[in-house]
């Protein structure tokens, strides 16, 4: 079991380092794109992404979780079957995207004529789905064996190429099509690297009946949970783009992408480290409660630190990085970031649900999020019909979702409300201190935005360093006994 812990620790370090570099790269490219393109471009790509992610989730039969979780996950016949289903799924995704392009362009074009570009953007981006379907099964094997280093190296190279292509094409074309073309080329590179950089068997088309039954038997619940998860993740942008001008939704999308940096980190750790680690620990007889206890508090402490930086540095960052067209993003980001704290807590519980073979619980949590958002949005807009009010509805729904995950976790014996309450108070208290420091301390408030961000970072590091030294570092050093 010690080697499993070692892989988990090494993988965590790889993911955190790659995440930091990737987010810096994404921020720089995002700022450059905001200067080169128009606000509506970000709303259009948010809609395209929503369509592609929605189709991907609607067709998710749990290939990766099945390979990770199933005892036959290393058998060639099982892997070849999973790869064949993956290729077929990519072709289906492309076909469905092409079919959806016209009605999407028609529906959103009625609200804003710029949205008629979806007629061509969606099919173009959908070519990436065909490419993704041909990714090597070695990626699935690497996920099962927690070979995070190999997968992360591939993602780093793809991210670098994608950023360079997006900015270069945006400068040359001055069009939203630059983002679409860069995405398709990046998908092709990922496929090639999956064969070139990872070792493993040669992929062949094969459909073994027992393997198909095993994949679909586990994947039916993954399908349901991801189907509802799509609505939970994308319903805000999909719905708001039909209600408010695309320019406002574009600014909202930028703020959302910044807040989701934290969720992306937690989601990557959850799927690549925490879920496989829980599964291997259960295989070795380690109780889920023990495995969960070792990861929850350190991960949520890291989340709290990052959320506080986003909440307190939002206005300074937008002052520094964007022009006046995007100023509202500094108002959106603090509320969105606090919502990410609760969604991250739900994600950590979700890894435990998946490891225990209960993906349907993730579906329940996602359904609660969707229904809560619709309820809060409908009520709040009766008092103030603005996109700012819609952001408040997003936060309210995340709070309810986090509470639902806790309740379901308690059914598995994962009880520690006191510690999670303390972490929430820490996040809120540190956010209040940072907000006062930046906005109400005269000699700080009058500084250049870069200086404000630098000083804020030093203050937050000083606040969190003692707890990080005590709780996070031991997680990286601890081995399973």
N, C-alpha and C positions, 0 to 999 in steps of 0.2 A: 504493500500500500504506500510505502514511502515514495516510490517512483511516481505514483499518481499525484501525490502532493507536490513533488518537485516539478512535474509538468504544469500543474496548476499555478504554482508560483512563477515559473519562467514565462508561462503564457500570459499571466496577469501583467508582468513587467513589459512584455512585448506589446500588449494591447494598449497599456497606458502610454508608453512612449510613442507608439504609432498614432494613438488618438491625439496626443498633444501636437505632434508634428502635422497631422492631417487637419486638425482644426485651425492651426495657424495658417496653413496653406489655403484652407477654405475661406477663412476670414479675409485674407489678402485678395484672393480672386473675387470674392463677393463684393468687396469695396471697389475693386477695379471695374467689375461688371456694372455696379450701380452708377458709376460715372460715365460708362460708355453707352448704356442702354436706358430705356425708359421704364418708369415704374410698372407699367402694365405687363412688361416682359416677365417679371417675377410672378405675377398672378397667373399668366398663361402657362408658365412652366409648372407652377403649383398644381394647376388643373390637369395638365398632362401627366404629371407624376401621380396625382390622385387616381387617374384612370388606370395607369400601368400598375401601380401598387394594388389597386382594387382588384384588377384582373388576376394579378399574381396571388393575392390572398384568396380570391374566390376559387382558384384552382389549386390551392395548396393542399396536397395530400400527405404532407408530413414526411417528405423523403429524407431530409437531413435528420430530424428527430428519430425517425424509424431506424436509420442506420446506426445512430448513436445509442439508442435504447435497446434495440433488438439483439439477442444473443448471437444471431446469425449475421450480424452486421459486417463481419470480416470475410464471409464466404463469397467467392467470386460470382456464383450464380445469383446471390442476393444483390450484390453491387451492380452486376450487369443489368438486372431487371430494374433496379432503381434508376440507373443511367438512361435506359430506354424510355421509361416513363417520364424522365426529365426532358428528354428531347421532344417527345410527343406533346408534353405540356407547353413547351416553348412555341411550337407551331400553332397550337390552339390559342395561346395568348395573342399571337400576332393577328390571327384571323378575327378574333373577337374585337381587338382594338380597331382594326380597319372598319368593321361593321359599326362601331360606336362613334366613329369620327364625325359623321354627318349630323346625327341627332345632338351630339354635344355642341358642335359649332352652331347649330340652329338655336338651341335652348339658351346658351350663354350669349350668343350674338344678339339676341333680343334685348338683353340688358346693357351690353356694351359692344358696338360693332367690331372692336378690335378682336373680340373672341372668335370671330369667324376664321381666324388663322388656325384654329384647332382642327379644321378639316384636313390640313396638310401636316400639321405638327404631330398629331397623334400617330398616323401611320409611319411617319419617319422614325419617331422614337421607338415604335413597336418592333423595328428591325433588331433592336438590341435584345428583345425577348427571344428571338430565334437563336441569336448568338449565345445567350446565357444557357439555353437548353443544351448546348453542346459542351458545356464545361466538363472537364474530366471528372470521373467518379473518384479520382484521387483526392478531390476536395472533400468529398463525403468521408473518405477514410481518414483524412487528416483531422476532420472534426471529431470523429469517433476516438481517435488516438491522442487527441489534444495536442496535435502538432501545430500549435499556434504560430510559431516562428515562420514556418513555410507559408501559411495562408496570409499572415500579416505582411510579409515581404511582397507578395503579389499585390495586395491592396495598396501598399505604399506606392509601388510603381504605377498602378492604374490611377491613383489619385493625382500623382504628379503630372502624368500625361493629360488627364482630364482638365486639370486647372490650366495648364499651358495652352491646350487647344481652345478651351472656352474663351480665355482672355484674348488670345491671338485672333480667333475667328470673330469675336465680338468687335475687336478693333477694326478688322477688315470689312466685315459685313454690316456692322451696326444693326444687327437684326437678332431676334429671338431664336432664329434658326441656328445660330452659332452654338447655343446651348444644346440643341437637339443633336446636331451633327457630332459634337464632342462626346455626347453620351453614347452614341452608337459605336464610334471608333473605340472608346474605352471598353465597352463590352467585348468587342472583338479581341482587344489586347488581353483582357482577363482570361478569355478562353485559351488563347495561345500559351499564356504563362502557366495555366493550370496543367498543361501537358509538359511544358518545358522545365518547370521548376520543382515539380513534385514527382516522387517515385511511386510506382505502383503498377497494377496490371493494365493491359490494353483493353480499351472499351469495345464491346461488341453488342449489337442489338440482340436482346434476348428477353423473353417474357416467361418466367417460371411461375406456374400457377400458385404454388405454395407461397412463394415470395410476394406475389401480387396480393394474395389474400392477407398476408401478414402486414404489408404496408398499408393497405386500405383499411384493415381492421383497426390499426392504431391511428391511421391518418384521418378517419372519419371525424374524430373529435378535434384533431388539429385543424381540419377543414372548417368545422363549425366555429372554433375559437378564432381562427384567423379571419374568417368571413366577417364576424362581428368586430374583430379588432380593427379591420379596415375602416369601418364606420366610426369607430372610436378615435382613430388616428387622423382621419381625413374629413370627417363631416363638417368641421368648422370651416375649412377653406372652401370645400365644395358648396356649402350652403351660403356662406358669406359672399362668395363671388356672384351668386344669383341675386343678392339683396343690395349690396353696396357697390359703388364704382370700383372698377378694376385697379385704379391707381391707389385707392385706400387699401384694398385687399393685397396689393403688391407690397406695400409697406408692412402690413400685418404679416405677410409671408416671410419677409426678411427677419422680423422680430421673432417669429416662430422658429425659424431655422437656427437662430442664435440660442434660443432657449432649449431647443432639442439637442444641442451639443451634449448636454448632460445626459439626456435620455439615451442618446446614441451610445455613449460610453457605457452606461449601465446595461443597455440592451446587448451590446457586444460582449461584455463580461458575463452576462446572464446566459446567452446562447453558446458561447465558446468556452467558458470556464465553469461557471456555477452549475449549470444543468448537467454537463458531462461529469463534473466532479461529484455532484450529488448522486448521480446514477452509479458511478463506480464505487462510491462509499456504501451505498445500499447493497451493492453486489457483495461487498466484504463484511456486511453485517453491522456497519456503523449506523446507529439510529439517525433518522432525519433531523430530529430535534438538536442533536449534537452538531451535525454538519451545518445546519441553519444558524445555530448560535455563533459559530466561528466566523461567519461571513456577514451577517446582517448589519451589526453595529459598525464595523469598519467601513463597509460599503456606503452606508447611509451617512457616515461622518464625511466621507469624501464628497458625496452628493451635496451635503449641507454647505460645505466650503465653496463648491463651485456655484451653487445657487445664490449664496450670499454675494459672491463677486458679480454675478449677473444682475441681481436686484439693485445693488448699491452703485454699480458702475455703468448702468444702462444709459443714463442721460449723457454722462461724460464720453462714453464710447461713441454714441451717435453724433455728438458734437465734434468729435475728433475725426471720425471715419466717413461721415456722410454729409451731403449738402442739405439745404433746408427742406427739400422735397420729402426727406425721410425723417424729419424731426419727430413725428408722432411715434416712431418706433421706440424712442426712449421712454414714452409713457406706456406702451404695450408690454415691453420686455419684463419689467418687474413682476407684474401679475402673472405673466406666462411662466416665468422662472419659478415662482412659488408653486404654481401648479405642477411643474416638473418634479418638485420634491415629492409630492404625493404619488405621481405616476411612477417614479423610480421605486418607491416603496412597494407599489403594486407589482412592478416587474421582478423585484427580488422574491416576493411571495410566489409569483408566477413560475419561477424556476423550480421552486419546491413542489408546486402542483404538478408540473410536467414530469419531474423525476418520480413522483408517486403514481404516475399513470392517470392523472386527473386533468387532462387538457380541457375538459368540459367546464371546469371551474374558471379557467381563463376566459372562456366564452361568457360565463355569467358575469364576471367582472366587467368585461368589455360592453356587454349589453346594458349594465347599470350605468356605465359612463355615457353611452349614447342617449339613453332615455333621460338621464339627469341633465345633460347639456340641452336637449330639446326643451325640457321643462323649464329650466332656468332661463334659457334664451327667450322663450315665449312670454314668461312673466316679466323679465327685466325690460324687454323692448316695449312693453306697455307703458313704462314710466319714462324711458329715454331711448328713442330710436336712433342709436348711433353705434358705430363699430367699437367704441370704447366700452359700451355696455355689453357687447357680445364677448369681449375679452374677459370681463368679470364673470360671465356665464361659464366660460372655459375653466376658470379657476374653481368656481363652485362645484362643477362636475368632477374635477380631479379630487377635491376633498372627499366627496361622497364615495368615489371609486376607491380611494385609499382605505377608507373605513370598511368597505365591503371586503377588500382583500384581507384585512386584519381579521375580520369575523370568520372568513373561511379558513384562514391560517390557524385560528384557535381550534377549529375542528380537528386539525392534525396535531394538536398539542404544541403549536408554535406560539407560545404566549409570552409576551414581554411588553405589555402596554406601557409600563412605567418607563422603560428605557427609550422606547420610541417617542413617548411624550417629552422626555428630556431633550432628545435630539431635535424635536420640533421647536421647543422653546429656545434651544441654542440657535437654530437657524433664524427664528424671528428676532431674538435679542441681538444677534450679531448683525442682522440686516438693519435694525433700528440704529445701532451704534454707527455702522458705516454710512447710513443715510444722513445722520446728524453730522458726521465728520465731513462729508462731501458738500452738503448743502447749507449747513448752518455755522460751520466754523469759518470765520471771515478770512483768515489767512490761507485757507485751503480752497474755499469756494471761488476766490478770485484768481486762482492759478489757471494756467493753460490746461486743457482737458487731459493731455498726456501726463502732466505732472500730477493732476488729481488722481488719475488711474494708478499711477505708480505709488503714490502715498497710500491710497486705499488698499492696494495689494499688500503693502508692508504691514498695515494695521490688521488686516484679516489673517495674514500668515501668523502674526504674533498672537492673535486670539485662538487660532486653531492648532498651532504647533504643539502645545503640551498634550492635547488629546490625541493628535495624530501620532506622536511619539509613543504614546501609551497603548493605543488601540490598533492603528493601521500597520505600523512596522512589525509588531508581533505576528500579524496574520501572514505577512510575507516570509517570516522566518520559521513559523511553526510547521512541523511535519506531523503526519498522522502516525500515532503510535498504535 
